[in-house]
Amino acid sequence: MRAVIVAHGDVLPSDRASVTDGAMIIAADGGALALERWKILPHLVVGDMDSLGQAGVERLAKQAVGIAKFDPAKDESDLELAVAQAIAAGAKEIVILGALGGERLDHEAANLLLLADPGYDGTRIEARRGALRVRALRGPGSLALDGPVGSRVTLLPVAGDAERVRTVGLRYPLAAETLRFGRARGLSNEIAASPASVSFENGTLLIFESPQGGAT
């Protein structure tokens, strides 16, 4: 099953295309407001509802939208709770919209790191904003890079170094090399030939892909 989760960060008009027929649609609190602008009813709204507000909760409940309200004094973010709900419902693929931007840089950082949680192994999960997509990969593993030639690719190690990184089809190749945690070597690579891919043996990478000049 595919799930689309809309969080309360920035969304672009083009993001609406990711909310496809047949997907389970979950709003993480104020993400429901973006769905309302798009005239889409979620199947479920999850969170402490501080952004959506009581009026919004009542408005959606009257339309038979499921509400999972949590105490504000919780250990998880609204997005983390929404991902847990999607996985519990059987989702094997999750697309997150609205994870980036907004006024809270700490929330944005937490949302990106959430992608790298090893507890999500077995679930394909990615964040999108316009043409930008962000995925996590844990080693040993490999990932095909699907963008057209000229697309920008950034490889950022999290949770320590990423070791024996190899790339195919990138302008600045890596051949069994180490990307150091906290260093910027993996920034702003580029797809030079197709097919392109990245693989490595140990560590975790956040992989950012966006067409050059594409809206993000």
Secondary structure per residue as TSV (DSSP state, phi and psi in degrees):
chain	resnum	aa	ss	phi	psi
A	1	M	-	360.0	144.7
A	2	R	E	-104.8	136.7
A	3	A	E	-124.3	144.1
A	4	V	E	-118.2	124.3
A	5	I	E	-111.6	130.2
A	6	V	E	-111.4	116.0
A	7	A	-	-94.7	-178.9
A	8	H	S	-98.9	32.1
A	9	G	S	-94.7	-156.5
A	10	D	-	-78.2	137.3
A	11	V	-	-126.5	151.5
A	12	L	-	-107.2	156.6
A	13	P	G	-53.5	-35.4
A	14	S	G	-68.7	-18.7
A	15	D	G	-64.9	-22.6
A	16	R	G	-58.2	-28.8
A	17	A	G	-65.5	-19.1
A	18	S	G	-76.2	-15.4
A	19	V	S	-88.3	87.0
A	20	T	-	-94.0	158.5
A	21	D	T	-60.3	140.3
A	22	G	T	90.6	-12.2
A	23	A	-	-82.8	148.8
A	24	M	E	-77.9	127.7
A	25	I	E	-109.8	121.1
A	26	I	E	-124.0	132.3
A	27	A	E	-101.7	131.5
A	28	A	E	-91.2	97.3
A	29	D	T	50.9	-114.4
A	30	G	T	-65.4	-8.0
A	31	G	H	-59.7	-21.9
A	32	A	H	-62.6	-27.1
A	33	L	H	-68.0	-38.3
A	34	A	H	-64.7	-42.0
A	35	L	H	-63.0	-37.9
A	36	E	H	-62.9	-40.2
A	37	R	H	-62.2	-32.8
A	38	W	T	-85.2	-0.7
A	39	K	T	61.0	42.3
A	40	I	-	-121.2	130.2
A	41	L	-	-92.7	126.6
A	42	P	-	-73.2	160.0
A	43	H	S	-77.3	-27.5
A	44	L	E	-153.1	141.5
A	45	V	E	-116.6	130.6
A	46	V	E	-124.8	138.5
A	47	G	E	142.2	-171.8
A	48	D	-	-88.1	-6.4
A	49	M	-	67.8	23.9
A	50	D	T	-72.8	-26.6
A	51	S	T	-88.3	-40.7
A	52	L	T	-71.8	-37.9
A	53	G	H	81.6	160.3
A	54	Q	H	-64.4	-37.3
A	55	A	H	-62.9	-40.5
A	56	G	H	-66.5	-40.0
A	57	V	H	-59.3	-47.2
A	58	E	H	-65.5	-38.6
A	59	R	H	-61.6	-43.3
A	60	L	H	-75.7	-37.4
A	61	A	H	-60.8	-35.6
A	62	K	T	-65.2	-18.8
A	63	Q	T	-101.1	18.3
A	64	A	T	68.3	25.7
A	65	V	-	-81.0	133.8
A	66	G	E	-68.6	139.4
A	67	I	E	-122.7	122.3
A	68	A	E	-116.6	94.4
A	69	K	E	-95.0	133.9
A	70	F	-	-117.8	152.5
A	71	D	-	-62.3	136.9
A	72	P	S	-59.0	-27.4
A	73	A	S	-84.6	68.5
A	74	K	-	-119.5	163.0
A	75	D	S	-89.2	-17.8
A	76	E	S	-106.0	152.8
A	77	S	-	-75.1	162.9
A	78	D	H	-59.4	-38.6
A	79	L	H	-66.1	-41.9
A	80	E	H	-60.2	-41.6
A	81	L	H	-63.8	-39.7
A	82	A	H	-65.3	-40.9
A	83	V	H	-62.3	-42.7
A	84	A	H	-60.9	-40.0
A	85	Q	H	-64.7	-40.7
A	86	A	H	-64.2	-44.4
A	87	I	H	-66.4	-40.4
A	88	A	H	-61.9	-30.0
A	89	A	T	-81.3	-5.9
A	90	G	T	106.5	10.8
A	91	A	-	-67.9	131.8
A	92	K	S	-107.8	-11.7
A	93	E	E	-136.4	127.4
A	94	I	E	-129.2	127.3
A	95	V	E	-110.1	128.2
A	96	I	E	-109.3	125.6
A	97	L	E	-110.3	153.0
A	98	G	S	74.2	17.0
A	99	A	-	-81.0	-18.3
A	100	L	S	-112.8	158.6
A	101	G	-	79.7	-161.5
A	102	G	S	83.1	-176.2
A	103	E	S	-86.2	-12.7
A	104	R	-	-107.6	98.8
A	105	L	H	-63.7	-33.4
A	106	D	H	-64.3	-38.7
A	107	H	H	-65.7	-41.8
A	108	E	H	-60.8	-44.8
A	109	A	H	-63.1	-43.7
A	110	A	H	-62.9	-38.3
A	111	N	H	-64.1	-39.3
A	112	L	H	-68.4	-43.2
A	113	L	H	-65.8	-28.3
A	114	L	H	-57.4	-34.6
A	115	L	T	-60.1	-28.3
A	116	A	T	-92.3	6.6
A	117	D	-	-63.1	120.6
A	118	P	G	-63.7	-15.9
A	119	G	G	-66.2	-13.3
A	120	Y	G	-96.4	7.7
A	121	D	T	-55.7	135.9
A	122	G	T	96.3	-9.0
A	123	T	S	-118.9	126.2
A	124	R	E	-78.5	119.7
A	125	I	E	-136.0	134.7
A	126	E	E	-149.0	153.6
A	127	A	E	-105.1	141.5
A	128	R	E	-129.3	145.6
A	129	R	E	-147.1	105.3
A	130	G	T	61.2	-129.3
A	131	A	T	-82.2	-8.6
A	132	L	E	-80.1	135.1
A	133	R	E	-131.3	141.8
A	134	V	E	-127.0	127.2
A	135	R	E	-131.2	160.0
A	136	A	E	-111.8	147.3
A	137	L	E	-137.6	130.9
A	138	R	E	-107.5	139.5
A	139	G	S	-86.9	152.6
A	140	P	S	-76.8	135.5
A	141	G	E	-170.5	169.8
A	142	S	E	-142.7	155.7
A	143	L	E	-145.0	130.9
A	144	A	E	-77.5	137.5
A	145	L	E	-100.8	114.5
A	146	D	-	-92.4	-5.9
A	147	G	S	-70.1	162.3
A	148	P	-	-71.5	164.4
A	149	V	T	-55.4	135.0
A	150	G	T	100.2	-12.7
A	151	S	-	-64.9	144.3
A	152	R	E	-84.1	137.4
A	153	V	E	-131.2	128.0
A	154	T	E	-121.6	133.6
A	155	L	E	-117.3	111.2
A	156	L	E	-116.9	119.9
A	157	P	E	-75.5	139.7
A	158	V	E	-129.4	158.0
A	159	A	E	61.3	37.7
A	160	G	E	104.9	-175.0
A	161	D	E	-70.3	152.6
A	162	A	E	-104.1	123.7
A	163	E	E	-110.3	146.4
A	164	R	E	54.0	54.5
A	165	V	E	-82.1	129.7
A	166	R	E	-124.5	140.8
A	167	T	E	-126.3	151.8
A	168	V	E	-126.8	132.0
A	169	G	S	83.2	7.0
A	170	L	B	-98.3	151.1
A	171	R	S	-63.1	-37.8
A	172	Y	S	-113.4	93.3
A	173	P	-	-73.6	153.1
A	174	L	-	-119.7	132.4
A	175	A	S	-125.8	91.9
A	176	A	S	56.3	45.3
A	177	E	E	-108.9	166.8
A	178	T	E	-104.6	128.5
A	179	L	E	-97.4	118.7
A	180	R	-	-80.6	136.5
A	181	F	T	-59.9	131.0
A	182	G	T	87.4	-7.6
A	183	R	-	-99.2	158.0
A	184	A	-	-102.6	14.4
A	185	R	T	-59.1	-32.5
A	186	G	T	-81.8	3.1
A	187	L	T	-71.8	142.2
A	188	S	T	55.2	49.7
A	189	N	E	-82.0	-176.1
A	190	E	E	-154.0	139.7
A	191	I	B	-72.9	119.6
A	192	A	-	-105.3	-20.6
A	193	A	S	-154.3	151.9
A	194	S	S	-115.4	139.3
A	195	P	S	-78.9	151.3
A	196	A	E	-120.5	151.2
A	197	S	E	-159.5	166.0
A	198	V	E	-134.4	142.3
A	199	S	E	-144.4	157.2
A	200	F	E	-162.0	169.0
A	201	E	S	-103.4	-28.3
A	202	N	E	-151.5	140.6
A	203	G	E	112.6	-168.2
A	204	T	E	-138.5	133.8
A	205	L	E	-118.1	139.6
A	206	L	E	-94.0	128.3
A	207	I	E	-116.4	118.0
A	208	F	E	-105.8	130.6
A	209	E	E	-131.4	131.8
A	210	S	E	-155.3	137.2
A	211	P	-	-61.7	142.0
A	212	Q	T	-59.8	126.8
A	213	G	T	81.5	-1.9
A	214	G	-	-76.0	150.6
A	215	A	-	-66.3	133.8
A	216	T	-	-129.7	360.0
